[in-house]
Amino acid sequence: MLSAQTPPILINKNFEGGSLGKVEKLGDAVFRLHVEGQCDERGRNRQASWHFFRMDNVAGRDLTLTLTDFVGEYNDKPGACPMYAETIPVFSYDGKTWTHFPAMDWDDKAKEATLKFHAASNTLWVAHIPPYTHGDLLRLLADVDRSPHARTEVIGKTVQGRDLHLVTVTDFSTPDTAKKTVWLQARQHAWEAGTSHVMEGALRFVTSDDPRATELRRQVVFKFTPMMHPDGCANGWVRFNANGFDVNRHWNEVDLRDKEKLRLMPEIWYVKKAIFAWLDSGRRIDVMINMHNTEVTEFMDTHADDDASQAMMQRLYTNLAEKTSFDPSRKTGIRKEPGNTTNVLYNERKVPVLLMEQRTGRSKKLGRQPTVADRLQFGRELITVMAETVLE
């Protein structure tokens, strides 16, 4: 029983990665919460795929939270909504361990989600999916850099001056001459935190003492661009950099000779420079995956259409579907039309690169919504399958 002296509920987004728009208090523990969203450099393409906030003084209360203002625009087409009945948010009592809410009421007409929840602790964090902040990445890199098999470099700065990292993992005592190269990239869109959990699983495995990891390091150079949008991950943005540019668009526009593109989109410029530097040194990239999250579909797309790349990608698709939790909703697509994502690296330098989307909603293969543990395990599986596929 709550007393008359029970303090009011406080709602806070003033922490790393936090995001929430207008708050309407409709009752003692009843709130209508507007998702903040983010627009591009033209004020278009509002995306509302991320919310992350904390509630204090909630112990013992029956909360009713209605999340609204999801509808925006995608690729200049109005009406996009990044929320569905099966994309249930997560909660945490410590800001570290995340659990999906046991139920959510979805009003498909109003495009609103209502959570009714009895809070068992005084502080409650709520997020669209389990967060992974820029600070989490820095802690991971500090651990990884202790490995004799890893080298972490700062390859550039974001618009707001945060470091962009490149991690190389291999057996440095073995010459690279005969080694294959696999490249894994994450977090071009800040809201897609699942890709960072996958990245962590991959990095922790390939730097480990596991016998399989040891063997793979002798035959493969692993390259990782672990967080392409650290400004967004720190500030709780969705997909656009501090100048309003989508970090998975404009790859076709970013020319390393163009100083203005460096100013506007340094995140793309510096990563593209690192990729080209590796190729210009006489090495090749045997497969590259650019990881993303989406709501209810799971697939891979590429521009690579030569026979050798297609054969390799078919083996990769089959191996992932058979050996991992990858649960594709369709076959790998080959896009013929001009593109602007990381996949244009194939058109420019014949890099066999794929965009991978993983769903945040319920996975039929898992029989539930994916957890952080699932993402970490998939990271280990993904990087292993990538290496084994190019070694076949």
C-alpha positions as CSV (number, residue, x, y, z in Angstrom):
1,M,0.0,0.0,0.0
2,L,1.5,3.3,-1.0
3,S,1.3,6.1,1.5
4,A,0.4,9.7,0.9
5,Q,4.1,10.5,1.5
6,T,5.2,8.4,-1.5
7,P,7.5,10.5,-3.6
8,P,6.5,11.3,-7.2
9,I,7.8,9.2,-10.0
10,L,10.8,10.8,-11.8
11,I,11.6,10.1,-15.5
12,N,15.2,10.7,-16.6
13,K,17.0,10.5,-19.9
14,N,20.1,12.4,-18.8
15,F,22.6,9.6,-19.2
16,E,24.7,8.0,-21.9
17,G,22.5,6.8,-24.7
18,G,19.3,8.1,-23.1
19,S,16.5,9.3,-25.4
20,L,12.8,10.3,-24.8
21,G,10.6,13.1,-26.0
22,K,7.6,14.7,-24.4
23,V,6.2,13.1,-21.2
24,E,2.5,13.4,-20.3
25,K,1.4,12.4,-16.8
26,L,-2.1,11.0,-17.0
27,G,-2.3,9.6,-13.4
28,D,-0.1,8.8,-10.4
29,A,1.7,6.0,-12.2
30,V,0.2,6.4,-15.7
31,F,2.2,8.1,-18.4
32,R,2.1,8.8,-22.2
33,L,5.6,8.9,-23.5
34,H,6.6,10.3,-26.8
35,V,9.5,8.8,-28.7
36,E,12.0,11.6,-29.6
37,G,13.2,10.4,-33.0
38,Q,15.8,12.0,-35.2
39,C,15.7,13.6,-38.7
40,D,18.3,13.8,-41.4
41,E,20.3,16.8,-42.7
42,R,17.2,18.0,-44.6
43,G,14.7,17.6,-41.8
44,R,13.3,14.6,-43.5
45,N,13.3,10.8,-42.7
46,R,12.4,11.1,-39.1
47,Q,13.2,7.8,-37.4
48,A,11.8,6.9,-34.0
49,S,13.5,3.5,-33.5
50,W,15.1,4.3,-30.1
51,H,13.9,5.1,-26.6
52,F,15.9,4.6,-23.5
53,F,15.0,6.2,-20.1
54,R,15.0,5.6,-16.4
55,M,12.2,5.8,-13.9
56,D,12.8,6.4,-10.2
57,N,10.5,6.0,-7.1
58,V,8.6,3.2,-8.7
59,A,8.9,0.3,-6.2
60,G,5.6,-1.4,-5.5
61,R,3.7,0.6,-8.1
62,D,1.6,-0.6,-11.0
63,L,2.8,1.3,-13.9
64,T,1.0,2.1,-17.2
65,L,3.3,3.4,-19.9
66,T,2.0,4.2,-23.3
67,L,4.7,4.7,-25.9
68,T,3.7,6.9,-28.9
69,D,4.9,9.0,-31.8
70,F,6.6,6.2,-33.6
71,V,5.4,7.1,-37.1
72,G,8.0,8.8,-39.3
73,E,9.5,8.5,-42.7
74,Y,12.0,6.1,-44.3
75,N,13.8,6.7,-47.6
76,D,11.6,9.8,-48.1
77,K,8.4,7.7,-47.8
78,P,6.1,8.8,-45.0
79,G,4.3,6.4,-42.7
80,A,7.3,4.3,-41.5
81,C,6.7,2.8,-38.1
82,P,9.6,0.9,-36.3
83,M,7.2,-0.8,-33.8
84,Y,5.0,-3.8,-34.1
85,A,3.1,-6.2,-31.8
86,E,6.1,-8.5,-31.6
87,T,8.9,-5.9,-30.9
88,I,8.4,-5.8,-27.2
89,P,10.7,-3.4,-25.2
90,V,13.1,-4.4,-22.5
91,F,13.5,-3.4,-18.9
92,S,16.3,-3.6,-16.3
93,Y,16.5,-2.9,-12.5
94,D,20.3,-2.3,-12.6
95,G,20.9,-0.9,-16.1
96,K,23.0,-4.0,-17.0
97,T,20.7,-7.0,-17.1
98,W,17.9,-6.7,-19.6
99,T,14.6,-8.7,-19.9
100,H,11.7,-8.3,-22.3
101,F,8.5,-7.0,-20.7
102,P,6.1,-10.0,-20.2
103,A,3.4,-8.4,-22.3
104,M,2.6,-5.4,-24.4
105,D,-0.7,-4.1,-25.9
106,W,-0.2,-2.9,-29.4
107,D,-2.7,-0.6,-31.0
108,D,-2.0,-0.9,-34.7
109,K,-4.4,1.9,-35.7
110,A,-3.0,4.5,-33.3
111,K,0.6,2.9,-33.6
112,E,0.9,3.0,-29.8
113,A,2.4,0.4,-27.4
114,T,1.1,0.1,-23.8
115,L,3.0,-1.6,-21.0
116,K,1.3,-2.5,-17.7
117,F,3.9,-3.5,-15.2
118,H,4.4,-4.0,-11.4
119,A,7.7,-2.5,-10.5
120,A,9.6,-4.7,-8.0
121,S,12.5,-2.2,-7.5
122,N,12.8,1.5,-7.0
123,T,14.6,2.2,-10.2
124,L,13.5,0.9,-13.6
125,W,15.3,1.3,-16.9
126,V,13.3,0.9,-20.1
127,A,14.7,0.6,-23.7
128,H,13.6,-0.4,-27.2
129,I,16.2,-3.2,-27.2
130,P,19.1,-4.0,-24.8
131,P,21.4,-0.9,-25.0
132,Y,25.1,-0.9,-25.8
133,T,26.7,2.4,-25.2
134,H,30.0,4.0,-26.4
135,G,31.3,3.5,-22.9
136,D,30.5,-0.2,-23.2
137,L,32.7,-0.3,-26.4
138,L,35.6,1.5,-24.7
139,R,35.5,-1.1,-21.9
140,L,35.5,-3.9,-24.4
141,L,38.4,-2.5,-26.3
142,A,40.4,-2.1,-23.1
143,D,39.9,-5.8,-22.5
144,V,40.6,-6.8,-26.1
145,D,43.7,-4.7,-26.3
146,R,45.3,-6.8,-23.5
147,S,45.4,-9.7,-25.9
148,P,48.7,-10.3,-27.7
149,H,46.6,-11.3,-30.7
150,A,44.9,-7.9,-31.1
151,R,45.9,-4.5,-32.2
152,T,43.6,-1.5,-31.7
153,E,44.1,1.6,-33.7
154,V,42.4,5.0,-33.8
155,I,41.8,5.7,-37.5
156,G,40.0,9.0,-37.3
157,K,37.5,11.2,-35.4
158,T,33.7,11.6,-35.6
159,V,32.1,15.0,-36.1
160,Q,32.0,15.5,-32.3
161,G,35.6,14.3,-31.9
162,R,35.2,10.8,-30.7
163,D,37.7,8.1,-31.8
164,L,36.9,5.7,-34.6
165,H,38.5,2.4,-34.0
166,L,39.9,-0.4,-36.1
167,V,40.8,-3.7,-34.4
168,T,43.0,-6.3,-36.1
169,V,43.2,-9.8,-34.7
170,T,45.6,-12.5,-36.0
171,D,48.6,-14.6,-35.1
172,F,51.2,-11.9,-35.5
173,S,54.0,-14.5,-35.3
174,T,52.7,-16.0,-38.6
175,P,53.3,-14.1,-41.9
176,D,50.1,-12.7,-43.4
177,T,51.1,-13.7,-46.9
178,A,48.8,-16.8,-47.2
179,K,46.1,-15.6,-44.8
180,K,42.5,-14.8,-45.7
181,T,41.0,-11.6,-44.5
182,V,37.5,-11.2,-43.0
183,W,36.0,-7.9,-42.0
184,L,33.1,-7.3,-39.6
185,Q,31.5,-3.9,-39.2
186,A,28.8,-2.8,-36.7
187,R,26.8,0.1,-35.4
188,Q,26.4,2.4,-38.4
189,H,23.0,3.2,-36.9
190,A,23.1,4.0,-33.3
191,W,19.8,2.4,-32.3
192,E,21.0,-1.0,-33.7
193,A,22.6,-2.1,-30.4
194,G,22.2,-5.7,-31.2
195,T,25.0,-5.5,-33.6
196,S,27.4,-4.3,-30.9
197,H,26.5,-7.4,-28.7
198,V,27.3,-9.6,-31.8
199,M,30.5,-7.7,-32.3
200,E,31.5,-8.2,-28.6
201,G,30.9,-12.0,-28.9
202,A,33.0,-12.1,-32.1
203,L,35.9,-10.1,-30.6
204,R,36.0,-12.0,-27.3
205,F,36.0,-15.3,-29.2
206,V,38.8,-14.6,-31.7
207,T,41.1,-13.1,-29.0
208,S,40.4,-16.1,-26.7
209,D,42.5,-19.2,-25.9
210,D,39.9,-21.4,-27.4
211,P,41.7,-24.0,-29.7
212,R,39.5,-23.1,-32.6
213,A,40.2,-19.4,-32.3
214,T,44.0,-20.2,-32.0
215,E,43.8,-22.2,-35.3
216,L,41.8,-19.6,-37.1
217,R,44.2,-16.8,-36.1
218,R,47.0,-18.7,-37.9
219,Q,45.0,-18.7,-41.2
220,V,43.0,-15.5,-41.1
221,V,43.4,-11.8,-40.5
222,F,40.3,-10.5,-38.7
223,K,39.5,-6.8,-39.1
224,F,36.8,-5.1,-37.1
225,T,35.3,-1.6,-37.3
226,P,33.3,-2.1,-34.1
227,M,31.3,1.2,-33.8
228,M,30.9,3.5,-36.8
229,H,28.5,5.9,-35.0
230,P,29.9,6.5,-31.5
231,D,28.4,10.1,-31.4
232,G,25.0,8.6,-31.9
233,C,25.6,5.8,-29.4
234,A,26.7,8.3,-26.8
235,N,23.9,10.8,-27.4
236,G,20.9,8.4,-27.9
237,W,20.4,9.2,-31.5
238,V,18.9,6.9,-34.1
239,R,20.9,6.8,-37.4
240,F,22.2,10.2,-38.5
241,N,25.5,11.8,-37.6
242,A,25.9,15.2,-35.9
243,N,25.6,16.8,-39.3
244,G,22.5,14.8,-40.1
245,F,23.9,12.3,-42.5
246,D,23.0,8.6,-42.4
247,V,26.2,6.6,-41.8
248,N,25.0,3.8,-44.0
249,R,24.2,6.0,-46.9
250,H,26.4,8.3,-49.0
251,W,29.2,5.7,-49.4
252,N,29.0,6.3,-53.1
253,E,29.5,10.0,-52.6
254,V,32.4,10.0,-50.2
255,D,35.5,10.5,-52.2
256,L,38.8,10.5,-50.2
257,R,40.0,13.5,-52.2
258,D,37.0,15.5,-51.2
259,K,37.7,17.6,-48.0
260,E,34.1,18.7,-47.7
261,K,32.9,15.0,-47.5
262,L,35.5,14.5,-44.7
263,R,34.0,17.5,-42.8
264,L,30.4,16.3,-43.3
265,M,30.8,12.6,-43.0
266,P,34.1,11.7,-41.3
267,E,32.7,8.4,-40.0
268,I,32.4,7.1,-43.5
269,W,35.5,8.9,-44.8
270,Y,37.9,7.4,-42.3
271,V,36.5,3.9,-42.4
272,K,36.6,3.9,-46.2
273,K,40.2,5.2,-46.0
274,A,41.1,2.3,-43.7
275,I,39.5,-0.3,-46.1
276,F,41.2,1.2,-49.1
277,A,44.6,1.4,-47.3
278,W,44.4,-2.4,-46.6
279,L,43.6,-3.1,-50.3
280,D,46.2,-0.7,-51.5
281,S,48.9,-2.5,-49.5
282,G,48.4,-5.5,-51.8
283,R,46.0,-7.4,-49.5
284,R,42.4,-8.4,-50.2
285,I,39.2,-8.7,-48.3
286,D,37.7,-12.2,-48.8
287,V,34.4,-11.4,-47.1
288,M,33.0,-8.4,-45.3
289,I,29.7,-8.2,-43.4
290,N,28.1,-4.9,-42.4
291,M,25.7,-5.7,-39.6
292,H,22.3,-4.1,-39.0
293,N,19.1,-4.6,-37.0
294,T,15.6,-4.4,-38.3
295,E,12.2,-5.2,-36.7
296,V,10.7,-8.3,-38.2
297,T,12.9,-9.5,-41.1
298,E,16.3,-11.1,-41.3
299,F,18.4,-11.4,-44.5
300,M,21.6,-10.5,-46.4
301,D,22.0,-8.3,-49.5
302,T,25.0,-7.6,-51.7
303,H,26.0,-6.0,-55.0
304,A,28.6,-8.8,-55.7
305,D,27.5,-10.7,-58.7
306,D,30.6,-12.4,-60.0
307,D,30.5,-16.2,-59.9
308,A,33.3,-16.6,-57.3
309,S,31.7,-14.1,-54.9
310,Q,28.2,-15.6,-55.4
311,A,29.5,-19.2,-54.8
312,M,31.2,-18.0,-51.6
313,M,28.1,-16.1,-50.4
314,Q,25.9,-19.1,-51.0
315,R,28.1,-21.2,-48.9
316,L,28.1,-18.5,-46.2
317,Y,24.3,-18.3,-46.3
318,T,23.9,-22.0,-46.0
319,N,26.5,-22.4,-43.2
320,L,24.9,-19.6,-41.2
321,A,21.4,-21.0,-41.6
322,E,22.5,-24.5,-40.6
323,K,25.0,-23.8,-37.9
324,T,23.8,-20.6,-36.2
325,S,20.7,-18.8,-35.0
326,F,20.6,-16.8,-38.2
327,D,17.0,-17.1,-39.3
328,P,16.6,-15.7,-42.8
329,S,13.3,-14.6,-44.1
330,R,14.4,-14.8,-47.7
331,K,17.4,-15.7,-49.9
332,T,20.4,-13.4,-50.2
333,G,19.5,-10.6,-52.6
334,I,21.7,-9.2,-55.4
335,R,20.9,-5.6,-55.9
336,K,21.5,-4.4,-59.5
337,E,20.4,-0.8,-59.1
338,P,23.0,1.9,-58.1
339,G,23.4,1.9,-54.3
340,N,24.7,4.2,-51.6
341,T,25.4,1.8,-48.7
342,T,28.6,0.1,-47.7
343,N,27.8,-2.5,-50.4
344,V,29.1,-0.1,-53.0
345,L,32.6,-1.1,-52.0
346,Y,32.0,-4.0,-54.4
347,N,31.3,-1.6,-57.3
348,E,34.3,0.5,-56.4
349,R,36.9,-2.1,-55.4
350,K,35.3,-5.5,-55.8
351,V,35.1,-6.1,-52.0
352,P,32.7,-9.0,-51.5
353,V,30.6,-7.2,-48.9
354,L,27.1,-8.1,-47.6
355,L,24.6,-6.1,-45.6
356,M,23.2,-8.4,-42.8
357,E,19.9,-7.5,-41.1
358,Q,19.0,-9.3,-37.9
359,R,15.5,-9.0,-36.5
360,T,14.7,-7.5,-33.0
361,G,11.3,-9.2,-33.0
362,R,10.5,-12.8,-32.3
363,S,12.8,-15.4,-33.9
364,K,11.1,-18.6,-35.0
365,K,14.3,-20.5,-34.7
366,L,14.9,-19.3,-31.1
367,G,11.2,-19.4,-30.3
368,R,11.4,-16.0,-28.6
369,Q,12.8,-12.6,-28.9
370,P,16.7,-12.6,-29.0
371,T,18.5,-11.8,-25.8
372,V,21.9,-10.4,-25.2
373,A,23.2,-13.9,-24.6
374,D,21.9,-14.9,-28.0
375,R,23.7,-12.0,-29.7
376,L,27.0,-12.8,-27.9
377,Q,26.8,-16.4,-28.9
378,F,25.9,-15.5,-32.5
379,G,29.0,-13.2,-32.6
380,R,31.2,-16.2,-31.9
381,E,29.3,-18.3,-34.4
382,L,29.3,-15.6,-37.1
383,I,33.0,-14.8,-37.1
384,T,33.8,-18.6,-37.1
385,V,31.5,-19.3,-40.1
386,M,32.9,-16.3,-42.0
387,A,36.4,-17.6,-41.5
388,E,35.6,-21.2,-42.2
389,T,33.7,-20.3,-45.4
390,V,36.6,-18.4,-47.0
391,L,39.0,-21.1,-46.0
392,E,36.9,-23.9,-47.7
